[in-house]
Structures are given as structure tokens and as C-alpha cells.
């Protein structure tokens, strides 16, 4: 058992992981594979190092690279154009809500 703890860190239950990453226990159980956990019947087991590796891997996947940031910055339209698009979308949304307001909630 000591070899396992040395390799993977302390074994944790789903409740402990939920407290550690500040989410609900149901969420931990739902995404146990993404968090590096294993399921043994009705029990879920996690290891500290595997949780850290899983979180780090997800963070690296979600963060844009340097090249990606430059492409995004170049593709941003000017403020005037954005303002017009926003007004048009707001008007469409307002008209749609007026049609859907059967109970006169919006006044």
C-alpha cells in the first residue's frame, strides 16, 4: 500500500474530492473519469496526483496558445461595427420577447 501511495498520492473518496475542488459530490461522481478516478462497484476512488494531473491536463487543453491569441486579436472588428450589430440583435430579441409575452409580464 505504501508503494501505491508513493506513486499516486493519498487515496481519496468522492466526498473528499468534492470538498477539495469545491463542487458537489454528484458532479465528482459524474465526471470521475475526467478527474482520474476509478469506480469500484458503488465506490469511487481518487488519488491526489491523478487529480492534479487531470486538472492540469484540462487547463492546458482549454487555454489558447500564443498563436491562437494573436489570431483572435487580429479578428476583432472595430467598435462601431460591433455597436451596430448589438443594436440589431437587441431589436430582434425585443421583438421576439414581445411576441412571446402572452401574459403581459414585460409590461
Backbone torsions as a table, in degrees:
resi	resn	phi	psi	omega
1	UNK	NA	-35.6	179.6
2	UNK	-64.5	-35.2	178.4
3	UNK	-63.7	-43.5	179.0
4	UNK	-62.1	-44.6	178.6
5	UNK	-65.1	-35.8	179.3
6	UNK	-67.3	-38.3	-179.1
7	UNK	-76.2	-44.6	-170.9
8	UNK	-112.5	-8.7	-176.9
9	UNK	89.6	-175.0	-177.4
10	UNK	-66.7	139.2	175.6
11	UNK	-77.1	134.6	-178.1
12	UNK	-125.1	151.4	173.5
13	UNK	-89.3	165.7	-179.5
14	UNK	-58.0	-38.3	-179.7
15	UNK	-64.0	-39.4	179.4
16	UNK	-68.3	-39.0	178.2
17	UNK	-66.3	-41.6	178.8
18	UNK	-59.4	-42.8	178.1
19	UNK	-66.8	-40.3	-177.4
20	UNK	-63.5	-44.8	-177.9
21	UNK	-101.2	6.5	173.4
22	UNK	58.4	52.1	172.7
23	UNK	-132.7	172.9	179.8
24	UNK	-73.1	152.0	-179.8
25	UNK	-62.1	-36.7	179.0
26	UNK	-61.6	-36.8	178.1
27	UNK	-65.7	-42.0	178.4
28	UNK	-62.1	-43.8	-179.5
29	UNK	-67.4	-35.8	-179.6
30	UNK	-67.4	-39.8	-175.8
31	UNK	-108.5	31.0	-175.5
32	UNK	-59.2	-35.0	-179.5
33	UNK	-68.8	-38.8	178.2
34	UNK	-66.4	-26.0	-179.4
35	UNK	-91.3	5.0	178.3
36	UNK	80.3	22.5	-178.7
37	UNK	-94.3	171.0	174.9
38	UNK	-129.1	155.2	179.6
39	UNK	-114.8	127.9	178.1
40	UNK	-120.9	92.9	-175.0
41	UNK	66.7	-118.3	177.8
42	UNK	-93.0	-4.9	-176.1
43	UNK	-98.7	145.9	176.8
44	UNK	-116.8	136.5	177.7
45	UNK	-128.2	139.3	-179.9
46	UNK	-129.6	156.8	177.1
47	UNK	-125.6	139.2	-173.6
48	UNK	-50.7	-50.8	-176.4
49	UNK	-65.7	-35.6	179.2
50	UNK	-68.3	-37.4	176.7
51	UNK	-63.8	-46.8	179.1
52	UNK	-61.1	-42.7	178.7
53	UNK	-63.4	-42.6	-179.7
54	UNK	-64.3	-43.1	-180.0
55	UNK	-66.6	-42.7	179.2
56	UNK	-63.6	-41.7	179.4
57	UNK	-62.4	-44.4	179.2
58	UNK	-64.9	-38.4	179.9
59	UNK	-65.3	-42.5	179.0
60	UNK	-65.0	-37.2	179.9
61	UNK	-69.5	-35.3	-175.9
62	UNK	-82.8	-21.5	-177.1
63	UNK	-86.8	134.4	-179.8
64	UNK	-71.8	150.9	177.9
65	UNK	-78.1	173.0	177.9
66	UNK	-59.3	-43.1	180.0
67	UNK	-63.3	-40.7	-179.9
68	UNK	-62.9	-37.4	179.2
69	UNK	-65.3	-40.6	179.5
70	UNK	-64.0	-40.5	179.3
71	UNK	-64.1	-40.1	179.4
72	UNK	-64.7	-44.1	-179.2
73	UNK	-62.7	-37.9	-179.6
74	UNK	-70.8	-30.1	-176.1
75	UNK	-86.9	3.8	-178.8
76	UNK	-79.2	122.4	179.3
77	UNK	-74.2	165.1	-178.4
78	UNK	-68.9	163.2	-173.9
79	UNK	-64.2	-37.7	-177.7
80	UNK	-61.5	-45.3	-180.0
81	UNK	-64.8	-41.5	178.3
82	UNK	-61.6	-39.1	-178.7
83	UNK	-62.6	-44.6	179.4
84	UNK	-62.6	-43.9	-179.4
85	UNK	-63.0	-41.3	178.8
86	UNK	-62.4	-40.9	178.8
87	UNK	-63.4	-42.8	-179.5
88	UNK	-64.0	-44.0	179.4
89	UNK	-65.6	-37.2	179.1
90	UNK	-65.1	-40.4	179.5
91	UNK	-65.2	-43.0	178.3
92	UNK	-62.6	-43.4	179.9
93	UNK	-63.6	-43.1	179.7
94	UNK	-61.6	-44.4	179.3
95	UNK	-63.7	-40.1	179.3
96	UNK	-64.5	-42.3	179.3
97	UNK	-66.3	-36.2	178.1
98	UNK	-64.2	-38.9	177.8
99	UNK	-67.2	-36.8	-176.2
100	UNK	-84.7	-7.3	-176.5
101	UNK	-84.6	71.5	-177.0
102	UNK	-72.7	-25.5	-175.6
103	UNK	-103.0	13.0	177.0
104	UNK	55.6	42.8	179.3
105	UNK	-73.4	-38.2	-176.6
106	UNK	-76.8	-8.6	174.6
107	UNK	93.1	NA	NA
